[in-house]
Amino acid sequence: VNITLREIDRENYRAIGKLKVADNQQRFVATNPWSMVQSKYEPDLTPLGVYDGDTPVGFVMYCDEDYGVMGRAWSIWRVMIDQTQQGRGYGRAAMEALLARLRANTTTHTGIFISFVPENIAARNLYTSLGFEDTGMVEDGELVFRLPLTKSSP
Ligand SMILES: CC(C)(COP(=O)(O)OP(=O)(O)OC[C@H]1O[C@@H](n2cnc3c(N)ncnc32)[C@H](O)[C@@H]1OP(=O)(O)O)[C@@H](O)C(=O)NCCC(=O)NCCS
């Protein structure tokens, strides 16, 4: 698995917009076209295509959240692998690449949040295995998990 995360641009947005989850997973994640619309108008969002070599296989999107005096945190809003490409290690590899990217900029961020509907066992297993912990919070019916980030030394 040779996964990279690529910026969305005029060359690839159509291909990324065509990627879909299975019918019974649609309540787990917004569609990619909608997520790309959100990223166009919400400047704190970063959408990225997940690629195996030159093949688009998925999509992720994260937010740079500013909680004022509480500091800043990353929040992963979207993770999806196309229904035809699931179960091959792409989801895990995409998350590892995304966490590496976010960790590389930890100086002002205290953690990484991610949330999912309680029925999404695959998401729970994946995120827990990567070190995310249950915060006990529930937002819009979704369980909120968090991966703490330690400040890198100066
Ligand atoms: C969740 C998702 C991104 C995982 O992607 P994937 O490429 O299929 O996952 P991987 O093959 O990399 O598997 C990673 C881990 O996910 C978990 N997982 C994946 N499929 C699973 C399933 N059917 N049942 C239980 N756990 C599963 C396992 O913990 C697995 O760990 P392993 O590496 O030890 O096997 C993908 O299933 C998906 O797009 N789902 C629909 C959208 C969604 O739910 N997104 C998350 C919203 S918060």
PDBQT file of the ligand as one rigid body, heavy atoms in Angstrom, charges set to zero:
ROOT
HETATM    1  C1  LIG A 201     -13.925   3.176   7.933  1.00  0.00    +0.000 C 
HETATM    2  C2  LIG A 201     -13.208   3.052   6.593  1.00  0.00    +0.000 C 
HETATM    3  C3  LIG A 201     -12.579   4.399   6.236  1.00  0.00    +0.000 C 
HETATM    4  C4  LIG A 201     -12.095   2.022   6.753  1.00  0.00    +0.000 C 
HETATM    5  O1  LIG A 201     -11.382   1.936   5.526  1.00  0.00    +0.000 OA
HETATM    6  P1  LIG A 201     -10.822   0.538   4.967  1.00  0.00    +0.000 P 
HETATM    7  O2  LIG A 201      -9.848   0.825   3.896  1.00  0.00    +0.000 OA
HETATM    8  O3  LIG A 201     -11.950  -0.358   4.629  1.00  0.00    +0.000 OA
HETATM    9  O4  LIG A 201     -10.086  -0.024   6.281  1.00  0.00    +0.000 OA
HETATM   10  P2  LIG A 201      -8.749  -0.885   6.392  1.00  0.00    +0.000 P 
HETATM   11  O5  LIG A 201      -8.774  -2.020   5.416  1.00  0.00    +0.000 OA
HETATM   12  O6  LIG A 201      -7.562  -0.006   6.361  1.00  0.00    +0.000 OA
HETATM   13  O7  LIG A 201      -8.926  -1.459   7.857  1.00  0.00    +0.000 OA
HETATM   14  C5  LIG A 201      -8.538  -0.648   8.971  1.00  0.00    +0.000 C 
HETATM   15  C6  LIG A 201      -9.238  -1.061  10.229  1.00  0.00    +0.000 C 
HETATM   16  O8  LIG A 201     -10.601  -0.692  10.175  1.00  0.00    +0.000 OA
HETATM   17  C7  LIG A 201     -11.366  -1.623  10.910  1.00  0.00    +0.000 C 
HETATM   18  N1  LIG A 201     -12.321  -2.225   9.991  1.00  0.00    +0.000 N 
HETATM   19  C8  LIG A 201     -12.375  -2.095   8.647  1.00  0.00    +0.000 A 
HETATM   20  N2  LIG A 201     -13.435  -2.745   8.151  1.00  0.00    +0.000 NA
HETATM   21  C9  LIG A 201     -14.055  -3.299   9.197  1.00  0.00    +0.000 A 
HETATM   22  C10 LIG A 201     -15.216  -4.094   9.343  1.00  0.00    +0.000 A 
HETATM   23  N3  LIG A 201     -15.961  -4.453   8.282  1.00  0.00    +0.000 N 
HETATM   24  N4  LIG A 201     -15.579  -4.502  10.582  1.00  0.00    +0.000 NA
HETATM   25  C11 LIG A 201     -14.849  -4.147  11.657  1.00  0.00    +0.000 A 
HETATM   26  N5  LIG A 201     -13.729  -3.395  11.581  1.00  0.00    +0.000 NA
HETATM   27  C12 LIG A 201     -13.341  -2.998  10.374  1.00  0.00    +0.000 A 
HETATM   28  C13 LIG A 201     -10.420  -2.640  11.476  1.00  0.00    +0.000 C 
HETATM   29  O9  LIG A 201     -10.057  -2.215  12.780  1.00  0.00    +0.000 OA
HETATM   30  C14 LIG A 201      -9.245  -2.527  10.536  1.00  0.00    +0.000 C 
HETATM   31  O10 LIG A 201      -8.092  -2.895  11.239  1.00  0.00    +0.000 OA
HETATM   32  P3  LIG A 201      -7.012  -3.955  10.677  1.00  0.00    +0.000 P 
HETATM   33  O11 LIG A 201      -6.072  -3.102   9.886  1.00  0.00    +0.000 OA
HETATM   34  O12 LIG A 201      -6.401  -4.496  11.904  1.00  0.00    +0.000 OA
HETATM   35  O13 LIG A 201      -7.763  -4.942   9.841  1.00  0.00    +0.000 OA
HETATM   36  C15 LIG A 201     -14.143   2.566   5.468  1.00  0.00    +0.000 C 
HETATM   37  O14 LIG A 201     -14.780   1.373   5.889  1.00  0.00    +0.000 OA
HETATM   38  C16 LIG A 201     -15.205   3.575   5.074  1.00  0.00    +0.000 C 
HETATM   39  O15 LIG A 201     -14.997   4.414   4.205  1.00  0.00    +0.000 OA
HETATM   40  N6  LIG A 201     -16.410   3.488   5.678  1.00  0.00    +0.000 N 
HETATM   41  C17 LIG A 201     -17.526   4.323   5.322  1.00  0.00    +0.000 C 
HETATM   42  C18 LIG A 201     -17.312   5.757   5.753  1.00  0.00    +0.000 C 
HETATM   43  C19 LIG A 201     -17.048   5.867   7.228  1.00  0.00    +0.000 C 
HETATM   44  O16 LIG A 201     -17.638   5.188   8.043  1.00  0.00    +0.000 OA
HETATM   45  N7  LIG A 201     -16.124   6.781   7.563  1.00  0.00    +0.000 N 
HETATM   46  C20 LIG A 201     -15.792   7.096   8.925  1.00  0.00    +0.000 C 
HETATM   47  C21 LIG A 201     -16.746   8.162   9.377  1.00  0.00    +0.000 C 
HETATM   48  S1  LIG A 201     -16.316   8.734  10.995  1.00  0.00    +0.000 SA
ENDROOT
TORSDOF 0
